[in-house]
Amino acid sequence: MYVGTLSFDLLLGDVHSLKEKRSVVRPIVAELQRKYAVSAAEVDHMNLHRRAVIGLAMVSGDAAHLTDVLDRCERLVAARPEVELLSVRRRFHGEDD
């Protein structure tokens, strides 16, 4: 069994309220969940208007499949024009851990 996690630190564009922030972050989380069957949520900077951290996790029996899905998730978030991807933190836990 392999477990992979990603943490995206995002700078949001023209956002002036927490309501506007939710309207940017929620569709990203929903698309990650729908397209890639990962667990995803906003996990940090909840009270800041222009910052967000989205975390996601996935479990797989195949390391190559897990790596491929995590790569696709990273490309999806990086391609969103309404956010600037400041950093990505990736963790991979395999059978040797």
N, CA, C and O atoms as CSV, one atom per row, in Angstrom:
chain,resi,resn,atom,element,x,y,z
A,1,MET,N,N,0.848,-1.180,0.000
A,1,MET,CA,C,0.000,0.000,0.000
A,1,MET,C,C,0.891,1.241,0.000
A,1,MET,O,O,1.907,1.293,0.694
A,2,TYR,N,N,0.498,2.220,-0.778
A,2,TYR,CA,C,1.222,3.481,-0.881
A,2,TYR,C,C,0.252,4.630,-0.599
A,2,TYR,O,O,-0.899,4.615,-1.036
A,3,VAL,N,N,0.743,5.615,0.136
A,3,VAL,CA,C,-0.050,6.801,0.455
A,3,VAL,C,C,0.728,8.021,-0.013
A,3,VAL,O,O,1.904,8.175,0.316
A,4,GLY,N,N,0.075,8.884,-0.777
A,4,GLY,CA,C,0.701,10.112,-1.244
A,4,GLY,C,C,-0.110,11.309,-0.815
A,4,GLY,O,O,-1.340,11.275,-0.814
A,5,THR,N,N,0.594,12.378,-0.446
A,5,THR,CA,C,-0.091,13.616,-0.079
A,5,THR,C,C,0.546,14.781,-0.814
A,5,THR,O,O,1.736,14.770,-1.126
A,6,LEU,N,N,-0.268,15.775,-1.080
A,6,LEU,CA,C,0.194,17.039,-1.649
A,6,LEU,C,C,-0.385,18.169,-0.816
A,6,LEU,O,O,-1.511,18.086,-0.326
A,7,SER,N,N,0.395,19.215,-0.665
A,7,SER,CA,C,-0.066,20.423,0.008
A,7,SER,C,C,0.273,21.597,-0.904
A,7,SER,O,O,1.442,21.848,-1.195
A,8,PHE,N,N,-0.749,22.310,-1.350
A,8,PHE,CA,C,-0.583,23.441,-2.258
A,8,PHE,C,C,-0.731,24.740,-1.474
A,8,PHE,O,O,-1.763,24.969,-0.844
A,9,ASP,N,N,0.283,25.581,-1.507
A,9,ASP,CA,C,0.209,26.916,-0.904
A,9,ASP,C,C,-0.145,27.880,-2.032
A,9,ASP,O,O,0.618,28.037,-2.985
A,10,LEU,N,N,-1.304,28.524,-1.919
A,10,LEU,CA,C,-1.827,29.343,-3.006
A,10,LEU,C,C,-1.956,30.806,-2.607
A,10,LEU,O,O,-2.307,31.130,-1.472
A,11,LEU,N,N,-1.668,31.675,-3.557
A,11,LEU,CA,C,-1.962,33.100,-3.448
A,11,LEU,C,C,-3.122,33.364,-4.397
A,11,LEU,O,O,-3.025,33.108,-5.597
A,12,LEU,N,N,-4.213,33.875,-3.852
A,12,LEU,CA,C,-5.411,34.109,-4.653
A,12,LEU,C,C,-5.351,35.492,-5.287
A,12,LEU,O,O,-4.745,36.416,-4.745
A,13,GLY,N,N,-5.977,35.613,-6.419
A,13,GLY,CA,C,-5.961,36.874,-7.165
A,13,GLY,C,C,-6.780,37.968,-6.524
A,13,GLY,O,O,-6.554,38.315,-5.365
A,14,ASP,N,N,-7.717,38.509,-7.251
A,14,ASP,CA,C,-8.521,39.658,-6.829
A,14,ASP,C,C,-9.625,39.205,-5.882
A,14,ASP,O,O,-10.787,39.108,-6.277
A,15,VAL,N,N,-9.262,38.928,-4.631
A,15,VAL,CA,C,-10.199,38.438,-3.618
A,15,VAL,C,C,-10.206,39.423,-2.457
A,15,VAL,O,O,-9.151,39.784,-1.936
A,16,HIS,N,N,-11.406,39.860,-2.050
A,16,HIS,CA,C,-11.513,40.871,-0.996
A,16,HIS,C,C,-12.328,40.418,0.211
A,16,HIS,O,O,-12.519,41.185,1.155
A,17,SER,N,N,-12.806,39.182,0.186
A,17,SER,CA,C,-13.594,38.688,1.315
A,17,SER,C,C,-13.440,37.177,1.412
A,17,SER,O,O,-12.983,36.527,0.472
A,18,LEU,N,N,-13.821,36.635,2.543
A,18,LEU,CA,C,-13.780,35.185,2.710
A,18,LEU,C,C,-14.802,34.494,1.807
A,18,LEU,O,O,-14.596,33.358,1.379
A,19,LYS,N,N,-15.892,35.179,1.527
A,19,LYS,CA,C,-16.897,34.625,0.617
A,19,LYS,C,C,-16.323,34.483,-0.797
A,19,LYS,O,O,-16.526,33.459,-1.449
A,20,GLU,N,N,-15.616,35.494,-1.265
A,20,GLU,CA,C,-14.964,35.418,-2.573
A,20,GLU,C,C,-13.890,34.331,-2.575
A,20,GLU,O,O,-13.713,33.619,-3.563
A,21,LYS,N,N,-13.185,34.215,-1.464
A,21,LYS,CA,C,-12.155,33.181,-1.350
A,21,LYS,C,C,-12.778,31.801,-1.524
A,21,LYS,O,O,-12.254,30.976,-2.272
A,22,ARG,N,N,-13.889,31.542,-0.843
A,22,ARG,CA,C,-14.568,30.251,-0.967
A,22,ARG,C,C,-14.991,29.981,-2.400
A,22,ARG,O,O,-14.958,28.837,-2.854
A,23,SER,N,N,-15.391,31.033,-3.119
A,23,SER,CA,C,-15.839,30.849,-4.501
A,23,SER,C,C,-14.680,30.485,-5.432
A,23,SER,O,O,-14.910,29.999,-6.539
A,24,VAL,N,N,-13.446,30.715,-4.999
A,24,VAL,CA,C,-12.268,30.319,-5.774
A,24,VAL,C,C,-11.778,28.938,-5.334
A,24,VAL,O,O,-11.463,28.095,-6.174
A,25,VAL,N,N,-11.714,28.706,-4.027
A,25,VAL,CA,C,-11.107,27.482,-3.491
A,25,VAL,C,C,-12.020,26.266,-3.671
A,25,VAL,O,O,-11.550,25.196,-4.057
A,26,ARG,N,N,-13.294,26.416,-3.402
A,26,ARG,CA,C,-14.211,25.268,-3.470
A,26,ARG,C,C,-14.241,24.584,-4.838
A,26,ARG,O,O,-14.217,23.354,-4.888
A,27,PRO,N,N,-14.292,25.322,-5.947
A,27,PRO,CA,C,-14.285,24.642,-7.249
A,27,PRO,C,C,-12.982,23.862,-7.517
A,27,PRO,O,O,-13.007,22.825,-8.179
A,28,ILE,N,N,-11.865,24.354,-7.010
A,28,ILE,CA,C,-10.601,23.640,-7.191
A,28,ILE,C,C,-10.654,22.322,-6.416
A,28,ILE,O,O,-10.310,21.268,-6.951
A,29,VAL,N,N,-11.079,22.386,-5.170
A,29,VAL,CA,C,-11.189,21.176,-4.342
A,29,VAL,C,C,-12.159,20.184,-4.986
A,29,VAL,O,O,-11.860,18.993,-5.073
A,30,ALA,N,N,-13.308,20.665,-5.433
A,30,ALA,CA,C,-14.310,19.796,-6.041
A,30,ALA,C,C,-13.792,19.131,-7.313
A,30,ALA,O,O,-14.056,17.952,-7.548
A,31,GLU,N,N,-13.057,19.880,-8.132
A,31,GLU,CA,C,-12.526,19.306,-9.372
A,31,GLU,C,C,-11.476,18.242,-9.085
A,31,GLU,O,O,-11.441,17.211,-9.758
A,32,LEU,N,N,-10.620,18.479,-8.094
A,32,LEU,CA,C,-9.635,17.466,-7.712
A,32,LEU,C,C,-10.336,16.182,-7.262
A,32,LEU,O,O,-9.949,15.082,-7.657
A,33,GLN,N,N,-11.358,16.334,-6.440
A,33,GLN,CA,C,-12.084,15.166,-5.946
A,33,GLN,C,C,-12.796,14.429,-7.079
A,33,GLN,O,O,-12.765,13.199,-7.141
A,34,ARG,N,N,-13.425,15.166,-7.957
A,34,ARG,CA,C,-14.208,14.567,-9.031
A,34,ARG,C,C,-13.326,13.891,-10.082
A,34,ARG,O,O,-13.588,12.755,-10.477
A,35,LYS,N,N,-12.287,14.588,-10.531
A,35,LYS,CA,C,-11.468,14.063,-11.623
A,35,LYS,C,C,-10.523,12.956,-11.200
A,35,LYS,O,O,-10.245,12.046,-11.982
A,36,TYR,N,N,-10.020,13.021,-9.959
A,36,TYR,CA,C,-8.944,12.108,-9.569
A,36,TYR,C,C,-9.272,11.231,-8.365
A,36,TYR,O,O,-8.415,10.464,-7.925
A,37,ALA,N,N,-10.469,11.319,-7.827
A,37,ALA,CA,C,-10.897,10.484,-6.697
A,37,ALA,C,C,-9.916,10.562,-5.529
A,37,ALA,O,O,-9.545,9.543,-4.946
A,38,VAL,N,N,-9.502,11.780,-5.197
A,38,VAL,CA,C,-8.618,12.007,-4.053
A,38,VAL,C,C,-9.424,12.666,-2.942
A,38,VAL,O,O,-10.487,13.238,-3.186
A,39,SER,N,N,-8.912,12.580,-1.735
A,39,SER,CA,C,-9.486,13.339,-0.629
A,39,SER,C,C,-8.817,14.697,-0.622
A,39,SER,O,O,-7.589,14.774,-0.595
A,40,ALA,N,N,-9.589,15.767,-0.646
A,40,ALA,CA,C,-9.025,17.113,-0.721
A,40,ALA,C,C,-9.849,18.073,0.125
A,40,ALA,O,O,-11.061,17.921,0.270
A,41,ALA,N,N,-9.148,19.082,0.688
A,41,ALA,CA,C,-9.816,20.091,1.504
A,41,ALA,C,C,-8.901,21.289,1.677
A,41,ALA,O,O,-7.683,21.182,1.531
A,42,GLU,N,N,-9.498,22.435,1.991
A,42,GLU,CA,C,-8.716,23.589,2.407
A,42,GLU,C,C,-8.265,23.314,3.841
A,42,GLU,O,O,-9.090,23.004,4.700
A,43,VAL,N,N,-6.963,23.426,4.105
A,43,VAL,CA,C,-6.436,22.978,5.396
A,43,VAL,C,C,-5.717,24.053,6.200
A,43,VAL,O,O,-5.392,23.812,7.363
A,44,ASP,N,N,-5.454,25.225,5.635
A,44,ASP,CA,C,-4.748,26.263,6.384
A,44,ASP,C,C,-5.072,27.635,5.807
A,44,ASP,O,O,-5.621,27.750,4.712
A,45,HIS,N,N,-4.722,28.674,6.565
A,45,HIS,CA,C,-4.978,30.079,6.210
A,45,HIS,C,C,-6.473,30.335,6.021
A,45,HIS,O,O,-6.878,31.060,5.112
A,46,MET,N,N,-7.277,29.739,6.879
A,46,MET,CA,C,-8.728,29.838,6.747
A,46,MET,C,C,-9.247,31.270,6.879
A,46,MET,O,O,-10.262,31.608,6.270
A,47,ASN,N,N,-8.575,32.115,7.656
A,47,ASN,CA,C,-9.076,33.470,7.911
A,47,ASN,C,C,-8.364,34.540,7.093
A,47,ASN,O,O,-8.600,35.729,7.304
A,48,LEU,N,N,-7.509,34.148,6.174
A,48,LEU,CA,C,-6.832,35.106,5.303
A,48,LEU,C,C,-7.540,35.142,3.952
A,48,LEU,O,O,-7.854,34.095,3.387
A,49,HIS,N,N,-7.788,36.332,3.439
A,49,HIS,CA,C,-8.540,36.477,2.187
A,49,HIS,C,C,-7.777,35.982,0.973
A,49,HIS,O,O,-8.359,35.331,0.106
A,50,ARG,N,N,-6.489,36.275,0.892
A,50,ARG,CA,C,-5.755,36.020,-0.348
A,50,ARG,C,C,-4.829,34.818,-0.288
A,50,ARG,O,O,-4.064,34.584,-1.225
A,51,ARG,N,N,-4.881,34.056,0.788
A,51,ARG,CA,C,-4.017,32.872,0.901
A,51,ARG,C,C,-4.877,31.651,1.194
A,51,ARG,O,O,-5.914,31.745,1.850
A,52,ALA,N,N,-4.427,30.506,0.695
A,52,ALA,CA,C,-5.117,29.245,0.976
A,52,ALA,C,C,-4.104,28.114,0.870
A,52,ALA,O,O,-3.155,28.180,0.088
A,53,VAL,N,N,-4.319,27.092,1.655
A,53,VAL,CA,C,-3.560,25.848,1.522
A,53,VAL,C,C,-4.574,24.745,1.292
A,53,VAL,O,O,-5.492,24.545,2.088
A,54,ILE,N,N,-4.394,24.032,0.191
A,54,ILE,CA,C,-5.233,22.883,-0.122
A,54,ILE,C,C,-4.387,21.637,0.081
A,54,ILE,O,O,-3.280,21.531,-0.445
A,55,GLY,N,N,-4.913,20.708,0.839
A,55,GLY,CA,C,-4.242,19.435,1.056
A,55,GLY,C,C,-5.030,18.326,0.400
A,55,GLY,O,O,-6.259,18.365,0.348
A,56,LEU,N,N,-4.306,17.326,-0.105
A,56,LEU,CA,C,-4.982,16.170,-0.671
A,56,LEU,C,C,-4.201,14.913,-0.347
A,56,LEU,O,O,-2.996,14.958,-0.099
A,57,ALA,N,N,-4.901,13.797,-0.351
A,57,ALA,CA,C,-4.287,12.506,-0.063
A,57,ALA,C,C,-4.920,11.444,-0.950
A,57,ALA,O,O,-6.078,11.544,-1.356
A,58,MET,N,N,-4.113,10.419,-1.235
A,58,MET,CA,C,-4.593,9.304,-2.046
A,58,MET,C,C,-3.891,8.040,-1.598
A,58,MET,O,O,-2.723,8.070,-1.210
A,59,VAL,N,N,-4.605,6.936,-1.653
A,59,VAL,CA,C,-4.059,5.623,-1.337
A,59,VAL,C,C,-4.139,4.772,-2.596
A,59,VAL,O,O,-5.139,4.797,-3.313
A,60,SER,N,N,-3.060,4.009,-2.862
A,60,SER,CA,C,-3.037,3.151,-4.039
A,60,SER,C,C,-2.189,1.912,-3.754
A,60,SER,O,O,-1.307,1.927,-2.895
A,61,GLY,N,N,-2.466,0.882,-4.466
A,61,GLY,CA,C,-1.657,-0.324,-4.376
A,61,GLY,C,C,-0.475,-0.297,-5.313
A,61,GLY,O,O,0.383,-1.178,-5.257
A,62,ASP,N,N,-0.415,0.709,-6.181
A,62,ASP,CA,C,0.640,0.810,-7.194
A,62,ASP,C,C,1.328,2.165,-7.087
A,62,ASP,O,O,0.683,3.204,-7.227
A,63,ALA,N,N,2.621,2.158,-6.843
A,63,ALA,CA,C,3.379,3.403,-6.663
A,63,ALA,C,C,3.382,4.250,-7.931
A,63,ALA,O,O,3.289,5.475,-7.849
A,64,ALA,N,N,3.487,3.630,-9.086
A,64,ALA,CA,C,3.526,4.387,-10.340
A,64,ALA,C,C,2.195,5.098,-10.588
A,64,ALA,O,O,2.172,6.249,-11.023
A,65,HIS,N,N,1.097,4.412,-10.311
A,65,HIS,CA,C,-0.221,5.035,-10.478
A,65,HIS,C,C,-0.380,6.216,-9.525
A,65,HIS,O,O,-0.885,7.270,-9.911
A,66,LEU,N,N,0.048,6.037,-8.291
A,66,LEU,CA,C,-0.045,7.109,-7.307
A,66,LEU,C,C,0.750,8.324,-7.748
A,66,LEU,O,O,0.252,9.448,-7.683
A,67,THR,N,N,1.964,8.115,-8.191
A,67,THR,CA,C,2.807,9.219,-8.662
A,67,THR,C,C,2.172,9.926,-9.849
A,67,THR,O,O,2.201,11.154,-9.924
A,68,ASP,N,N,1.597,9.164,-10.781
A,68,ASP,CA,C,0.947,9.748,-11.949
A,68,ASP,C,C,-0.232,10.632,-11.545
A,68,ASP,O,O,-0.378,11.739,-12.064
A,69,VAL,N,N,-1.067,10.162,-10.635
A,69,VAL,CA,C,-2.234,10.941,-10.206
A,69,VAL,C,C,-1.793,12.201,-9.469
A,69,VAL,O,O,-2.359,13.270,-9.697
A,70,LEU,N,N,-0.795,12.102,-8.590
A,70,LEU,CA,C,-0.309,13.282,-7.879
A,70,LEU,C,C,0.265,14.308,-8.857
A,70,LEU,O,O,0.061,15.509,-8.684
A,71,ASP,N,N,0.979,13.842,-9.876
A,71,ASP,CA,C,1.497,14.755,-10.911
A,71,ASP,C,C,0.356,15.467,-11.631
A,71,ASP,O,O,0.432,16.670,-11.880
A,72,ARG,N,N,-0.689,14.737,-11.963
A,72,ARG,CA,C,-1.841,15.336,-12.655
A,72,ARG,C,C,-2.543,16.367,-11.775
A,72,ARG,O,O,-2.958,17.422,-12.255
A,73,CYS,N,N,-2.672,16.058,-10.488
A,73,CYS,CA,C,-3.294,17.005,-9.553
A,73,CYS,C,C,-2.476,18.289,-9.471
A,73,CYS,O,O,-3.033,19.387,-9.453
A,74,GLU,N,N,-1.162,18.147,-9.422
A,74,GLU,CA,C,-0.292,19.322,-9.350
A,74,GLU,C,C,-0.425,20.174,-10.614
A,74,GLU,O,O,-0.487,21.401,-10.529
A,75,ARG,N,N,-0.468,19.540,-11.768
A,75,ARG,CA,C,-0.620,20.295,-13.018
A,75,ARG,C,C,-1.971,21.002,-13.082
A,75,ARG,O,O,-2.060,22.127,-13.575
A,76,LEU,N,N,-3.024,20.348,-12.585
A,76,LEU,CA,C,-4.349,20.960,-12.594
A,76,LEU,C,C,-4.356,22.241,-11.771
A,76,LEU,O,O,-4.860,23.266,-12.231
A,77,VAL,N,N,-3.809,22.198,-10.570
A,77,VAL,CA,C,-3.810,23.387,-9.704
A,77,VAL,C,C,-2.900,24.467,-10.295
A,77,VAL,O,O,-3.257,25.645,-10.287
A,78,ALA,N,N,-1.752,24.084,-10.798
A,78,ALA,CA,C,-0.817,25.059,-11.370
A,78,ALA,C,C,-1.398,25.766,-12.595
A,78,ALA,O,O,-1.027,26.903,-12.883
A,79,ALA,N,N,-2.299,25.109,-13.314
A,79,ALA,CA,C,-2.872,25.681,-14.530
A,79,ALA,C,C,-4.043,26.619,-14.263
A,79,ALA,O,O,-4.524,27.274,-15.187
A,80,ARG,N,N,-4.511,26.698,-13.020
A,80,ARG,CA,C,-5.650,27.567,-12.715
A,80,ARG,C,C,-5.217,29.027,-12.779
A,80,ARG,O,O,-4.314,29.428,-12.044
A,81,PRO,N,N,-5.842,29.836,-13.645
A,81,PRO,CA,C,-5.399,31.227,-13.806
A,81,PRO,C,C,-5.743,32.135,-12.631
A,81,PRO,O,O,-5.120,33.183,-12.466
A,82,GLU,N,N,-6.723,31.754,-11.809
A,82,GLU,CA,C,-7.155,32.623,-10.715
A,82,GLU,C,C,-6.307,32.492,-9.461
A,82,GLU,O,O,-6.517,33.224,-8.494
A,83,VAL,N,N,-5.336,31.554,-9.465
A,83,VAL,CA,C,-4.456,31.382,-8.308
A,83,VAL,C,C,-3.003,31.341,-8.765
A,83,VAL,O,O,-2.694,30.969,-9.897
A,84,GLU,N,N,-2.130,31.732,-7.856
A,84,GLU,CA,C,-0.694,31.587,-8.086
A,84,GLU,C,C,-0.200,30.508,-7.132
A,84,GLU,O,O,-0.378,30.613,-5.918
A,85,LEU,N,N,0.414,29.482,-7.683
A,85,LEU,CA,C,0.922,28.374,-6.883
A,85,LEU,C,C,2.276,28.778,-6.314
A,85,LEU,O,O,3.261,28.871,-7.046
A,86,LEU,N,N,2.320,29.018,-5.000
A,86,LEU,CA,C,3.555,29.455,-4.352
A,86,LEU,C,C,4.490,28.290,-4.062
A,86,LEU,O,O,5.701,28.397,-4.257
A,87,SER,N,N,3.930,27.179,-3.597
A,87,SER,CA,C,4.754,26.003,-3.324
A,87,SER,C,C,3.887,24.760,-3.275
A,87,SER,O,O,2.676,24.823,-3.061
A,88,VAL,N,N,4.541,23.633,-3.479
A,88,VAL,CA,C,3.894,22.327,-3.384
A,88,VAL,C,C,4.767,21.450,-2.509
A,88,VAL,O,O,5.979,21.363,-2.704
A,89,ARG,N,N,4.138,20.806,-1.549
A,89,ARG,CA,C,4.862,19.872,-0.694
A,89,ARG,C,C,4.282,18.486,-0.955
A,89,ARG,O,O,3.080,18.262,-0.816
A,90,ARG,N,N,5.160,17.564,-1.334
A,90,ARG,CA,C,4.733,16.207,-1.664
A,90,ARG,C,C,5.346,15.235,-0.657
A,90,ARG,O,O,6.529,15.313,-0.326
A,91,ARG,N,N,4.513,14.331,-0.187
A,91,ARG,CA,C,4.989,13.261,0.694
A,91,ARG,C,C,4.502,11.941,0.130
A,91,ARG,O,O,3.385,11.824,-0.373
A,92,PHE,N,N,5.369,10.962,0.230
A,92,PHE,CA,C,5.089,9.643,-0.317
A,92,PHE,C,C,5.457,8.622,0.752
A,92,PHE,O,O,6.595,8.590,1.219
A,93,HIS,N,N,4.502,7.797,1.135
A,93,HIS,CA,C,4.733,6.772,2.152
A,93,HIS,C,C,4.491,5.411,1.506
A,93,HIS,O,O,3.406,5.124,1.000
A,94,GLY,N,N,5.542,4.576,1.539
A,94,GLY,CA,C,5.439,3.260,0.925
A,94,GLY,C,C,5.521,2.162,1.961
A,94,GLY,O,O,5.461,2.405,3.166
A,95,GLU,N,N,5.659,0.958,1.466
A,95,GLU,CA,C,5.706,-0.215,2.333
A,95,GLU,C,C,6.962,-0.252,3.203
A,95,GLU,O,O,6.980,-0.941,4.223
A,96,ASP,N,N,7.993,0.466,2.823
A,96,ASP,CA,C,9.241,0.462,3.585
A,96,ASP,C,C,9.183,1.338,4.814
A,96,ASP,O,O,10.048,1.224,5.683
A,97,ASP,N,N,8.183,2.220,4.922
A,97,ASP,CA,C,8.081,3.143,6.056
A,97,ASP,C,C,7.662,2.421,7.322
A,97,ASP,O,O,7.527,3.046,8.374
